[in-house]
Amino acid sequence: MNAGDKYLYEDILKNQLDVNTMIDKEVLYVSDQNNGSYNGQITFDTSSLSNNGRWAAYNEATMVIPFVISMKSSVNISADAARPTMFSVGIKNGFYQLVDSIQVEYNNTGVVQLTPFTNFYVNYKVLSSFSQDDLTKHGALLGICPDSAGSTTYSAAAVINGDGFRNNEFLTDEKKPLNRPDQVNQGLIQRQADTTADGANGYGTLGMLNAANHTTLGKGYYDDGDAVAAAGKTYSWTVLAVIRLKDVADFFDKLPLVRGASIRLTVNYNSCINNITCGADRIMSLAAASPYVSLSGRTAPVMVGSSAEGAPNGGASLEGTLTVSCGVVNNSLKSGLGLLTQCRLYVPTYQMNPIYLDQIKRMASPPIKTVAYTDIFNKNIVSVASGQPFNELITNGIINPKYVVVTPFVNSTAAGFFANAVGVNVFQSPFDPSPGTTSPQAALTNFNIQVGGSNIFQQDFRYDFESFRNELEELNALNGGKSDGLTSGLISKYMWDNAYRYYVGNVSRRLPADDNRALSISIIGTNATQRPLSLVCFVVYERKVRINMDTSELVA
């Protein structure tokens, strides 16, 4: 039967009666329990939401974090040609870059463990599962717009745009080689436009909104400090970072509506200080002293824009030392700029139609639902020398593994990678987009994953097209990427080649009887680049809990 004819026929048979399953909806929020004191951790407790008799939809819940970035210079940069603008700094791809690790307790039982570098894995999961429509609809809200894959450049010396890997360029460069056709990092520019507004030079030019309006509406905004033109003047950017719980913990994505459940959520977040040395002709480099100071977490979530002439940080007087600091509500340079004075957790709640509530109770006595979700295990391989093979044990025993993700980065901690800084990882640089990307062209060859001592690929993946086509293209994609016209995933082959070289493997294929057996997992391969690589590895594995749908209690 013709598909269109079949649709028309089925439309005739369709029952037109529509009974509301929910008769009321309210979106409630709780503030964090930090009482205005943020020292690297945010804690939420939803006990106040568990006593109202309503059904909570945690798979729709969002955290809102007022995040403040500030910049000051040791010299006067307040002149019109030099002062920072709304585009001078930005957050790396995805507001989830603020999350270093997350712990979840459901009715006082731990269901998600603290795992470092959670933002690395979440970035892969989002890029491999979002569709272009998801990106269009949710990207601006969640701070997601992938960095351009071919605009990364490198210099060990102090140069315009910064040293090391940098993808913060705004201006056209006609000398860019043909194998790097992206002229600027459009992703960074779009994220800055989505999240920060300059009342004087942005929306204000339309005569509709000013800085006060931005605050009232909860829009991110740029503040150029007081009117004093002097060294040490502080410029600040405030962003309301919206993070969906289901993006940072799969437990929330799989959790059904629950009533009376209490959840305690602990978030360890990334915040830091970057010190940047600025010299003549607008050159920038990480400072030799304290280039990266971790206030909490392990990565720098902030990027500093280009210093090329005419770019946001391209003022002629950009010299001395730039200090860039970031934090929740406040930072080490500035306080009192937050749109909110506390973080919030928003949870939609529903009142169910009694007819459907009775159906739940009749499911069984008691009505038990098994919730299967994934958690992550992290293991890092510090350094693999150029051209050298590796054979590394990731875990000597994990139950029900689903897939493995290997994210390669240049090992930049030795002398010579940055102009001055030693001991700084690329994902701690404010010029480098990682961990929103992997390191550019961070290639592995002869790659395989071993589960219980057996290879999961019949032959080691030697060529790029094998790793992309056989594994990355299908993992997390709608319909496994096998249906033309209906799939998902934002990483194209070009993007993978240049900046998103995730090496992944499906390790879930086995008999059900083996799901509860602890399995060892190793990775093997060869560093095919001219630089030493560090590998941040994740094993994604399945966990299960059983929930009494009448009481929302966990049952054995």
C-alpha positions in Angstrom: 0.0 0.0 0.0 1.2 3.5 -0.8 2.5 5.2 2.4 0.3 8.2 1.9 -2.8 6.1 1.2 -2.1 4.1 4.4 -1.8 7.2 6.4 -5.2 8.5 5.2 -6.8 5.1 6.0 -5.4 4.9 9.5 -6.5 8.5 10.1 -10.1 7.5 9.4 -9.9 4.7 12.0 -8.2 6.8 14.6 -10.2 7.4 17.8 -10.8 11.1 18.1 -11.5 11.0 21.9 -8.8 12.7 23.8 -8.7 12.4 27.6 -6.1 14.5 29.5 -3.7 12.3 31.5 -2.6 15.3 33.5 -5.0 17.9 34.8 -2.5 20.4 36.1 1.1 21.4 35.6 3.4 23.7 37.8 7.1 24.3 37.3 8.5 24.6 40.8 12.1 25.4 41.9 14.4 25.0 44.8 17.4 27.1 45.5 20.7 25.5 46.3 21.8 24.9 49.9 25.0 26.9 49.7 23.6 30.0 51.3 25.6 32.2 49.0 28.9 30.4 49.7 30.4 28.7 46.7 33.7 26.9 47.1 33.6 24.5 44.1 30.4 22.6 44.9 26.6 23.2 44.5 24.1 21.2 46.5 20.4 20.8 45.9 17.9 19.0 48.0 14.4 18.4 46.7 12.7 17.3 50.0 10.5 20.4 49.8 9.1 19.1 46.5 8.4 15.6 47.7 5.6 16.5 50.1 3.1 18.2 47.9 1.5 15.0 46.4 2.4 16.0 42.9 4.3 13.9 40.3 7.7 15.3 39.5 9.3 15.1 36.0 13.0 15.1 36.7 13.7 14.2 33.0 12.5 17.7 32.3 14.3 19.4 35.1 17.0 22.1 34.6 19.7 23.6 36.8 20.2 27.4 36.4 23.6 28.6 37.4 24.5 32.4 37.5 28.1 32.3 36.2 30.2 35.4 36.3 33.4 35.9 34.2 35.6 38.9 34.8 38.7 40.4 33.2 41.1 43.1 34.3 44.4 44.3 32.9 47.5 45.6 34.6 47.4 48.6 32.2 44.7 50.9 31.1 42.6 49.3 28.4 39.5 51.5 28.7 40.1 53.5 25.5 37.4 52.9 22.8 39.9 51.2 20.6 41.0 48.8 23.3 38.2 48.2 25.7 36.7 44.7 25.9 33.3 44.1 24.3 30.6 41.5 24.7 32.6 39.2 22.4 35.9 39.4 24.4 35.2 36.2 26.3 32.8 33.3 26.1 32.1 29.9 27.6 33.3 26.7 25.8 30.8 24.7 24.0 27.8 23.8 26.2 27.0 25.1 29.7 27.6 21.5 30.9 31.3 22.5 30.7 30.8 24.0 34.2 30.1 20.4 35.5 33.3 18.6 36.5 31.4 15.8 38.3 27.9 15.1 39.7 26.5 12.8 42.4 22.9 11.8 42.8 21.2 10.3 45.8 17.6 9.1 45.4 15.8 8.6 48.7 19.3 8.5 50.4 20.6 5.8 48.1 23.5 6.7 45.7 22.4 6.2 42.1 25.1 8.3 40.2 28.7 8.3 41.4 31.1 11.3 41.3 33.2 10.8 38.1 35.8 13.4 37.2 35.9 15.0 33.7 32.1 14.4 33.3 31.9 17.4 31.0 34.2 15.6 28.5 31.9 12.7 28.2 28.7 14.8 28.1 30.1 16.8 25.3 30.6 13.7 23.2 27.1 12.4 24.1 25.4 15.6 23.1 27.4 15.9 19.8 26.7 12.3 18.9 23.0 12.3 19.7 21.6 15.8 19.0 20.0 16.4 15.6 20.4 19.7 13.7 16.8 20.5 14.8 17.8 19.9 18.4 20.7 22.2 18.0 18.5 24.9 16.4 15.8 24.6 19.1 17.9 24.1 22.3 21.4 25.3 21.4 21.1 28.9 22.4 19.3 28.0 25.7 22.0 25.4 26.6 25.0 27.3 25.4 25.6 24.7 22.6 27.1 25.6 19.2 30.0 23.4 18.2 33.3 25.1 17.5 34.3 25.3 13.8 36.5 22.3 13.0 39.0 23.8 10.6 39.9 27.2 12.2 42.3 25.9 14.8 45.9 27.2 14.6 49.0 26.6 16.6 52.1 28.5 17.7 54.5 27.7 20.6 55.5 31.4 20.5 53.5 34.4 21.9 51.5 35.5 18.9 48.2 37.2 18.1 45.3 35.1 19.4 47.5 33.3 22.0 49.9 30.5 22.1 49.4 26.7 21.9 46.3 25.5 20.1 43.9 28.3 19.6 40.5 28.6 17.9 39.4 32.1 19.0 39.9 33.9 15.6 37.3 36.3 14.4 38.8 37.9 11.3 39.3 36.6 7.8 42.9 35.5 7.0 43.4 35.0 3.3 46.7 33.2 4.0 45.0 30.2 5.6 45.8 27.0 3.7 43.2 25.3 1.7 43.1 22.2 4.0 41.9 24.6 6.8 39.1 26.4 5.0 37.2 27.6 8.1 38.1 31.3 8.4 36.8 31.9 11.9 35.3 30.0 14.8 31.7 30.6 14.1 30.6 28.4 17.0 32.3 30.6 19.5 30.9 33.8 17.9 27.4 32.4 18.0 27.6 31.2 21.6 28.7 34.7 22.7 25.9 36.3 20.7 23.4 33.8 22.2 24.4 34.3 25.8 25.7 37.9 26.3 24.3 41.2 25.3 25.9 44.7 25.5 23.2 47.1 26.5 25.1 50.1 24.9 26.3 48.5 21.7 23.9 45.5 21.3 20.2 45.5 21.9 20.4 49.1 23.1 20.9 50.4 19.6 17.3 49.4 18.8 16.0 51.5 21.6 14.1 48.6 23.0 16.2 47.0 25.8 18.9 48.4 28.0 21.1 46.8 30.7 18.4 47.1 33.3 16.0 45.3 31.0 18.5 42.5 30.5 18.7 42.0 34.2 14.9 42.0 34.6 14.5 39.4 31.8 17.3 37.2 33.0 19.4 37.8 29.9 23.2 37.5 30.1 24.9 40.8 29.9 28.3 42.6 29.7 29.3 45.2 32.2 32.2 47.5 31.4 32.7 48.5 35.0 32.8 52.0 36.4 33.6 55.1 34.3 37.1 55.4 35.6 39.7 54.9 32.9 42.5 53.2 34.7 44.6 50.1 35.0 42.9 47.4 37.0 39.4 48.3 35.8 37.3 45.2 35.9 35.0 44.1 33.0 32.5 41.4 33.6 30.1 39.0 31.7 27.2 37.4 33.5 25.5 34.4 32.1 22.5 32.3 33.3 23.8 28.8 32.4 20.9 26.4 31.8 21.8 22.8 32.2 19.3 19.9 31.6 19.7 17.2 34.3 19.2 14.5 31.6 22.3 15.7 29.7 24.7 15.4 32.7 23.2 12.2 34.2 21.3 9.5 32.2 19.5 8.5 35.4 17.3 11.6 35.1 16.6 10.9 31.4 15.3 7.4 32.3 13.5 8.2 35.6 9.7 8.2 35.2 7.3 10.5 36.9 7.8 10.0 40.7 5.7 11.2 43.6 7.2 11.7 47.1 10.8 11.0 46.0 13.6 13.1 47.6 16.7 13.8 45.5 20.0 15.2 46.7 22.2 16.5 43.9 25.8 17.5 44.4 27.6 19.3 41.5 31.4 19.9 41.6 31.9 22.7 39.1 34.8 24.1 37.1 36.1 27.6 37.9 39.6 29.0 37.5 41.9 32.0 36.9 43.9 32.4 33.7 46.7 34.9 33.6 47.7 36.1 30.1 50.8 38.0 29.2 50.2 40.7 26.5 53.0 42.3 24.5 53.5 44.7 21.7 51.5 44.3 18.5 48.7 42.6 20.5 50.5 39.3 21.1 49.1 37.1 23.8 50.4 34.0 25.7 49.8 32.2 28.9 51.8 33.9 31.7 54.9 32.1 32.9 53.7 32.5 36.5 50.3 31.1 37.4 49.0 30.6 33.8 46.1 28.5 35.1 44.9 28.5 38.7 42.2 26.0 39.5 39.7 27.3 41.9 37.6 24.1 41.6 37.4 21.4 39.0 39.9 20.4 36.4 39.2 22.4 33.2 39.0 26.0 32.1 35.4 26.6 31.0 36.1 30.0 29.4 37.6 31.2 26.1 39.3 34.5 25.5 38.6 36.0 22.0 41.1 37.0 19.3 43.5 39.9 19.7 43.8 40.5 16.0 43.4 44.1 14.8 39.7 45.0 14.9 38.8 41.9 17.0 37.2 42.2 20.5 40.6 42.1 22.2 42.6 43.8 19.5 43.0 47.2 21.1 46.3 48.9 20.5 46.9 49.3 24.2 46.4 45.6 25.0 49.7 45.1 26.9 50.7 44.1 30.4 48.9 41.2 32.1 45.3 40.2 31.6 43.6 38.3 34.4 40.5 36.3 33.6 38.5 34.8 36.5 35.2 32.9 36.6 33.0 31.5 39.2 29.4 30.8 40.4 27.6 34.1 41.4 30.9 35.7 42.1 34.6 35.3 41.2 37.9 36.4 42.6 37.7 39.7 40.8 34.1 40.7 41.2 31.1 40.2 43.4 27.5 41.2 43.3 26.9 41.0 39.5 24.9 37.8 39.4 21.4 37.9 37.8 20.5 35.5 40.6 22.1 35.3 44.0 21.7 31.6 44.2 21.5 28.6 41.8 18.1 27.1 41.1 16.8 23.7 40.2 13.5 23.9 38.2 11.3 20.7 38.2 8.0 20.5 36.3 5.3 18.8 38.5 2.0 17.4 37.4 -1.3 16.4 38.9 -2.5 13.2 37.4 -6.0 12.4 36.2 -7.4 9.9 38.8 -8.5 7.5 36.0 -4.8 7.0 35.0 -3.6 7.0 38.6 -5.9 4.0 39.2 -4.4 2.3 36.2 -0.9 2.6 37.7 -2.1 1.1 40.9 -3.7 -1.8 39.0 -0.4 -2.6 37.2 0.6 -5.0 40.0 0.6 -5.1 43.8 2.8 -3.2 44.4 3.4 -1.6 40.9 7.2 -2.0 40.4 9.0 -0.4 37.5 12.6 -1.3 36.6 14.6 1.7 35.5 17.7 1.0 33.4 20.2 3.8 32.9 23.9 4.4 32.2 26.6 5.7 34.4 30.3 6.3 33.5 33.7 5.2 34.7 36.8 7.3 33.9 40.4 6.3 33.4 43.1 8.6 32.0 46.2 7.6 30.1 48.8 10.3 30.9 51.0 10.1 27.8 51.6 8.1 24.7 54.7 9.1 22.8 54.6 10.1 19.1 54.5 7.0 16.9 54.4 4.6 19.8 51.9 1.8 20.4 49.8 1.5 23.6 48.0 -1.3 25.4 46.2 0.0 28.4 43.8 -1.6 30.9 40.9 0.8 31.5 39.2 -1.4 34.1 39.8 -4.9 35.4 36.1 -5.6 36.0 32.9 -3.7 35.2 29.4 -5.1 35.0 27.2 -4.6 31.9 29.4 -2.2 29.8 27.7 -0.6 26.9 30.3 1.4 25.0 33.8 2.9 25.3 34.7 6.5 24.5 38.4 7.6 24.0 39.1 11.4 23.8 42.6 12.2 22.6 44.4 15.4 23.6 47.9 16.6 23.0 50.0 16.2 26.1 51.0 19.8 26.5 52.5 19.7 30.0 56.1 19.6 28.9 58.2 22.6 28.1 57.9 23.8 24.5 54.2 23.6 23.8 53.3 27.0 25.2 55.6 30.0 25.0 56.0 30.3 28.7 53.7 28.0 30.6 54.7 24.5 31.7 52.4 22.0 33.3 49.2 23.3 31.7 46.9 21.0 29.8 45.3 22.1 26.6 41.8 22.0 28.2 43.1 24.5 30.8 44.0 27.1 28.1 41.6 29.9 27.5 42.6 30.0 23.8 41.8 26.3 23.2 38.2 25.1 22.7 38.8 21.7 24.3 37.1 19.9 26.0 34.4 21.2 23.6 36.6 19.4 21.0 39.4 16.9 21.1 42.8 18.2 20.1 42.9 18.8 16.3 43.9 15.9 14.2 44.7 13.8 17.3 44.9 10.6 15.3 45.1 7.0 16.5 45.7 3.9 14.3 45.7 0.2 14.8 42.9 0.9 17.3 40.9 -1.8 19.1 39.0 -2.4 22.3 39.3 -5.7 24.2 36.6 -7.0 26.5 37.5 -9.9 28.7 40.7 -10.2 26.6 38.9 -10.5 23.2 39.0 -7.9 20.5 35.6 -6.4 19.6 36.7 -5.4 16.1 37.7 -8.3 13.9 40.6 -6.3 12.6 42.3 -3.3 14.2 41.0 0.0 12.8 43.9 1.4 10.8 42.3 4.0 8.6 40.2 7.0 9.6 37.1 6.0 7.6 36.9 2.7 9.5 36.7 4.4 12.9 34.2 7.0 11.7 32.0 4.7 9.5 31.9 1.5 11.6 31.5 3.0 15.1 31.2 6.7 15.6 28.6 7.2 12.9 26.1 4.9 14.6 26.7 5.1 18.4 24.0 7.3 20.1 22.5 8.2 16.7 18.7 7.8 16.1 18.1 4.4 14.5 21.8 3.8 14.8 22.4 6.1 11.9 21.1 3.5 9.5 18.0 5.2 8.2 18.6 7.9 5.6 16.4 10.9 6.2 15.9 10.1 9.9 19.0 10.2 12.0 20.9 12.4 14.5 24.5 13.3 15.5 26.3 16.6 14.8 29.8 15.3 14.0 30.4 15.1 10.3 33.4 13.3 8.7 35.1 16.6 8.1 34.5 17.7 11.8 35.8 14.3 13.0 38.9 14.5 10.8 39.9 17.9 12.2 38.7 18.5 15.7 36.3 15.9 17.0 38.3 12.6 16.9 36.4 10.5 19.4 37.4 6.9 19.2 34.4 4.8 20.3 33.3 1.2 20.3 30.1 -0.7 21.1 30.9 -3.3 23.7 27.3 -4.4 24.5 27.0 -7.3 22.1 26.9 -10.5 24.3 24.5 -13.0 25.7 22.2 -11.7 28.5 23.7 -14.3 30.8 27.0 -12.4 30.7 25.5 -9.0 31.6 26.0 -9.5 35.3 29.6 -10.8 34.9 32.4 -8.3 35.6 34.4 -7.8 32.4 37.8 -6.3 32.0 38.3 -3.6 29.3 41.5 -2.5 27.6 42.3 -0.4 24.6 45.1 -0.9 22.1 46.5 1.3 19.3 49.2 3.6 18.1 49.7 7.3 18.4 49.8 8.3 14.7 50.7 12.0 15.3 53.9 14.0 15.7 53.1 14.9 19.3 52.6 12.9 22.6 48.9 12.3 23.3 46.9 12.0 26.5 43.8 9.8 26.4 40.8 10.6 28.6 38.7 7.3 28.5 35.2 6.5 29.6 33.4 3.2 30.0 29.6 3.7 29.8 27.9 0.9 31.7 24.3 0.1 32.6 22.8 0.2 36.1 19.3 -0.7 37.2 17.0 0.3 40.1 13.5 -0.8 40.9 10.9 1.8 41.9 7.6 1.3 43.5 5.4 3.6 41.3 2.9 4.1 44.1 5.3 5.2 46.8 8.4 6.1 44.6 10.5 4.1 47.0 13.4 1.9 45.8 12.9 -1.8 46.3 15.3 -4.6 46.4 
